[in-house]
Amino acid sequence: MQRLFNYLAGSALLAAAGLANAITFDADYGIINGWGQINSWYGADDNGNTAQFLFGLDYGSPVRVSQQAYDAQYGSDLVYAHGTYALTNFAYARQYVDVQSGFDQDTFTQPDFIFTGLEMAAFSSVYGAGFSSPTATILLYHDTVQVGSLSVNLWEDHFTWFASPYSGPLDHVVIVSAGQGQRWLLDQIGLAVIPPAVLSPTAAIPEPETVWLMLLGGAGLLARFAARNRSNLARSAA
């Protein structure tokens, strides 16, 4: 019940936010000559709240690259639509990038999140078509079950926003390139964490159904106690 309430509340906040705060990858720290590897990222989610997301822990870390460094190295005129850095699965073996939420400090769990979509482009093929991913597949998971997917076509000369086909809670979004060594660029990704329930470390909050059964049980015990007292009083009077 609490999980459903959190999901509904998160969805309402997401709708109210108008998808104005998709995660981007701008920051100069960890960058050398316009390039820098990451495995976690703090950014403002779709609700405007600062949240941590983990990238690539299961399959290897992706890389941030600045527009200036990318255009200079590959002779590209690709314009980054949002900010000056984009994410890419640059390493040859990184066909998959797994996106998860970071750990909540109150519950020590990874909360579910809503995924609204992402903005992608194909990597430059100037050094060979095998380095560019003309397509990508986005796999959506919740509780180890795949609940949706999205297949998209990518272009080298511009970024395109692709909306998510699934609006329910997720715990993994896996971005898969067309093949090993084939790369893409990710300019922004729409994510919004569903706030987890904050429970007492010594006692859990019971579900409403459980509370109702406890009340019924208590009422039954009181009735039984009252009936026994009346019987005892009747015997004493006799």
C-alpha positions as CSV (number, residue, x, y, z in Angstrom):
1,M,0.0,0.0,0.0
2,Q,2.8,2.4,1.0
3,R,4.6,1.6,-2.2
4,L,1.5,2.3,-4.3
5,F,1.0,5.6,-2.5
6,N,4.6,6.6,-3.2
7,Y,4.2,5.7,-6.9
8,L,1.0,7.8,-7.2
9,A,2.6,10.7,-5.4
10,G,5.7,10.5,-7.6
11,S,3.6,10.4,-10.7
12,A,1.6,13.4,-9.7
13,L,4.8,15.4,-9.0
14,L,6.2,14.3,-12.3
15,A,3.1,15.6,-14.2
16,A,3.2,18.9,-12.3
17,A,6.9,19.4,-13.1
18,G,6.2,19.4,-16.9
19,L,9.4,17.4,-17.6
20,A,11.5,20.5,-17.3
21,N,14.4,19.1,-15.4
22,A,15.7,16.0,-17.2
23,I,19.1,14.9,-16.0
24,T,22.0,16.5,-18.0
25,F,25.7,15.8,-17.6
26,D,27.3,19.3,-17.2
27,A,30.2,19.7,-14.7
28,D,33.9,20.2,-15.2
29,Y,35.1,17.9,-12.4
30,G,36.7,14.6,-13.4
31,I,37.4,15.9,-16.9
32,I,40.7,15.7,-18.7
33,N,41.0,17.3,-22.1
34,G,37.2,17.2,-22.4
35,W,36.8,13.6,-21.5
36,G,36.0,11.9,-18.1
37,Q,34.7,8.5,-16.9
38,I,31.8,8.3,-14.5
39,N,29.9,5.6,-12.6
40,S,27.5,7.8,-10.6
41,W,25.9,11.2,-11.2
42,Y,24.0,13.8,-9.1
43,G,21.5,15.9,-11.0
44,A,18.1,17.5,-10.7
45,D,15.5,15.0,-11.6
46,D,12.2,15.6,-13.4
47,N,10.7,16.8,-10.1
48,G,13.5,19.4,-9.6
49,N,15.0,17.4,-6.7
50,T,18.7,16.6,-6.6
51,A,19.1,12.8,-6.9
52,Q,21.9,10.3,-7.4
53,F,21.8,7.9,-10.3
54,L,24.3,5.1,-11.0
55,F,25.5,4.5,-14.6
56,G,27.0,1.3,-15.9
57,L,27.8,-0.5,-12.6
58,D,26.7,-3.9,-14.1
59,Y,28.4,-3.4,-17.5
60,G,31.1,-0.8,-17.0
61,S,31.3,2.9,-16.7
62,P,30.4,5.3,-19.5
63,V,32.3,8.5,-20.4
64,R,31.4,12.1,-20.5
65,V,32.7,14.1,-23.4
66,S,32.4,17.9,-24.1
67,Q,31.0,19.2,-27.3
68,Q,34.3,21.0,-28.0
69,A,36.5,17.9,-27.5
70,Y,34.1,15.7,-29.5
71,D,33.8,18.1,-32.5
72,A,37.6,18.8,-32.5
73,Q,38.5,15.1,-32.5
74,Y,35.9,13.8,-35.0
75,G,35.5,16.8,-37.2
76,S,31.9,16.9,-36.3
77,D,29.5,19.9,-36.2
78,L,27.0,18.1,-33.9
79,V,25.4,20.6,-31.5
80,Y,24.7,19.4,-28.0
81,A,21.1,20.3,-27.4
82,H,21.4,20.6,-23.6
83,G,24.6,21.7,-21.9
84,T,28.2,21.2,-23.0
85,Y,28.7,17.5,-22.1
86,A,27.1,14.3,-23.2
87,L,27.4,10.7,-22.1
88,T,28.8,7.9,-24.3
89,N,29.5,4.1,-24.1
90,F,33.0,4.9,-25.3
91,A,34.9,1.7,-24.3
92,Y,34.8,-1.0,-26.9
93,A,33.2,-3.6,-24.5
94,R,30.5,-1.3,-23.3
95,Q,27.6,-2.3,-25.4
96,Y,25.3,-2.0,-22.4
97,V,24.9,0.9,-19.9
98,D,22.7,0.2,-16.9
99,V,21.0,3.2,-15.2
100,Q,19.8,2.8,-11.5
101,S,18.9,5.1,-8.7
102,G,21.4,5.8,-5.9
103,F,20.9,4.5,-2.4
104,D,18.5,6.4,-0.2
105,Q,20.2,7.5,3.0
106,D,17.2,7.0,5.2
107,T,16.1,3.5,4.1
108,F,19.4,2.3,2.7
109,T,17.6,1.0,-0.4
110,Q,17.6,2.0,-4.1
111,P,14.2,3.6,-4.7
112,D,12.2,3.1,-7.8
113,F,12.0,5.8,-10.4
114,I,9.9,7.0,-13.3
115,F,11.6,7.1,-16.7
116,T,10.1,9.6,-19.1
117,G,12.5,9.3,-22.1
118,L,16.0,10.3,-23.3
119,E,17.7,12.3,-26.0
120,M,20.3,10.5,-28.1
121,A,22.5,10.7,-31.2
122,A,24.7,8.3,-33.0
123,F,28.5,8.6,-32.4
124,S,30.7,9.7,-35.3
125,S,31.6,7.2,-37.9
126,V,34.5,9.2,-39.2
127,Y,36.9,6.3,-38.2
128,G,34.6,3.6,-39.5
129,A,30.9,2.7,-39.4
130,G,31.7,0.1,-36.8
131,F,32.2,2.8,-34.2
132,S,28.8,4.3,-34.6
133,S,25.5,2.8,-33.4
134,P,22.7,3.6,-35.9
135,T,20.1,2.2,-33.5
136,A,19.7,1.7,-29.8
137,T,17.4,-0.4,-27.6
138,I,16.2,0.7,-24.2
139,L,15.2,-2.1,-21.9
140,L,13.0,-1.3,-18.9
141,Y,13.0,-3.4,-15.7
142,H,11.2,-3.7,-12.4
143,D,11.9,-6.3,-9.8
144,T,14.1,-8.2,-12.3
145,V,11.2,-8.4,-14.8
146,Q,11.4,-6.6,-18.2
147,V,8.2,-4.5,-18.3
148,G,8.9,-2.6,-21.5
149,S,11.4,-1.7,-24.2
150,L,12.0,1.0,-26.8
151,S,13.9,0.7,-30.1
152,V,15.1,3.9,-31.7
153,N,17.0,5.1,-34.8
154,L,19.9,7.5,-34.2
155,W,21.6,10.1,-36.4
156,E,25.1,11.6,-36.2
157,D,24.2,15.2,-37.0
158,H,21.5,15.8,-34.4
159,F,20.0,14.6,-31.1
160,T,16.5,13.3,-30.9
161,W,14.2,13.0,-27.9
162,F,12.5,9.6,-27.5
163,A,9.6,9.3,-25.1
164,S,9.2,6.3,-22.8
165,P,6.5,3.8,-23.7
166,Y,6.0,2.9,-20.0
167,S,4.9,5.1,-17.1
168,G,5.1,2.7,-14.2
169,P,7.9,2.4,-11.6
170,L,11.3,1.0,-12.7
171,D,14.5,0.1,-11.0
172,H,16.7,-0.4,-14.1
173,V,17.0,1.2,-17.5
174,V,19.5,-0.5,-19.7
175,I,20.7,1.2,-22.9
176,V,21.9,-1.2,-25.5
177,S,23.9,-0.2,-28.6
178,A,23.5,-2.0,-32.0
179,G,26.6,-4.0,-31.4
180,Q,29.9,-4.3,-29.5
181,G,32.1,-1.2,-30.1
182,Q,29.2,0.7,-31.6
183,R,28.7,4.0,-29.7
184,W,25.9,6.5,-29.0
185,L,25.7,9.9,-27.3
186,L,23.2,10.7,-24.6
187,D,22.4,14.4,-24.0
188,Q,19.7,14.1,-21.3
189,I,17.6,11.5,-19.7
190,G,14.2,12.0,-18.0
191,L,14.2,10.4,-14.5
192,A,12.3,11.1,-11.3
193,V,12.8,9.2,-8.1
194,I,9.8,7.8,-6.2
195,P,10.4,8.8,-2.6
196,P,10.7,5.6,-0.5
197,A,8.7,5.0,2.7
198,V,10.8,6.1,5.8
199,L,10.2,3.3,8.4
200,S,11.3,3.2,12.0
201,P,14.4,1.1,12.5
202,T,12.7,-0.7,15.5
203,A,9.2,-1.2,14.2
204,A,7.5,-1.4,10.8
205,I,4.3,0.6,10.1
206,P,1.5,-2.0,9.5
207,E,-0.6,-1.9,6.4
208,P,-4.2,-0.5,6.8
209,E,-5.7,-4.0,6.3
210,T,-3.5,-5.2,9.2
211,V,-4.7,-2.4,11.4
212,W,-8.3,-3.2,10.6
213,L,-7.9,-6.8,11.5
214,M,-6.1,-5.9,14.8
215,L,-9.0,-3.6,15.7
216,L,-11.5,-6.4,14.9
217,G,-9.6,-8.8,17.0
218,G,-9.4,-6.3,19.9
219,A,-13.1,-5.7,19.7
220,G,-13.8,-9.5,19.8
221,L,-11.6,-9.9,22.9
222,L,-13.3,-7.0,24.7
223,A,-16.8,-8.5,23.9
224,R,-15.6,-11.9,25.2
225,F,-14.2,-10.3,28.4
226,A,-17.5,-8.4,29.0
227,A,-19.6,-11.6,28.4
228,R,-17.4,-13.5,30.9
229,N,-17.8,-10.7,33.5
230,R,-21.6,-10.8,33.1
231,S,-21.6,-14.6,33.6
232,N,-19.6,-14.3,36.7
233,L,-21.8,-11.6,38.1
234,A,-24.9,-13.7,37.4
235,R,-23.4,-16.7,39.3
236,S,-22.5,-14.5,42.2
237,A,-26.0,-13.1,42.5
238,A,-27.5,-16.6,42.4
